[in-house]
Amino acid sequence: MVKKTKTISTRKRDVYKLDAKSIAYYRRNPVIACEDLLGIKLMDSQKWVLQESWNRPFVCIAASRNYGKSFLGAIMMILRAMLYENQKIYIVSSVGSQSQETFNKIEEIILRRGKTSDSIPSLKDIAMMETVKSPACKTGFSHAQTGFHVGFYNGSEIFTLNGKSDNNRSRRATMVFFD
């Protein structure tokens, strides 16, 4: 007769169930996730855009200059990478420098430094703790010439596609952000 052993305690199982409920709640409510996990309070119109576009297959945001489209896109990509496992998120622009600029917004929000984060005193470090770091890359953000990259412990990754988009045809993504 084989003796059964518990792999995890009942208490730990309860904690995992609570975590699963929290993640499911944040997946349904990205505006609350933005405030609770990132510490970012959005304008009402940005809240509406985030909530309405969160689970839509195709979204096009047409807004005036300085509305914060790239900033809102950065928030969407961070939350998607944190709340869903194994996401492959690509930032695509007609020129590589534009996609790098959007990626830099993500980096500034997560690392809580730079121009973007200076305007948000309530930023939290939860996202920073979720990025994969190594001795070679202490922040988790790599800036290779072929494209920028950050990985998360849940298997999600955010990339920039630099150069001509025609050269990047074979990439598979769960989310593509065109800026």
Protein Blocks (a to p, Z undefined) as FASTA:
>chain_A
ZZdddfbdfklmmmmmmmmmmmmmmmmmmmlmmmmmnopacdfklmmmmmmmmmgcbdcd
dddehkommmmmmmmmmmmmmmpghiacddddfbfklmmmmmmmmmmmmnopajklmmmm
kbcfklmmmpccdfklmnopacdfkbccdddfkopacdddehjfklmmmpccfbdcdZZ
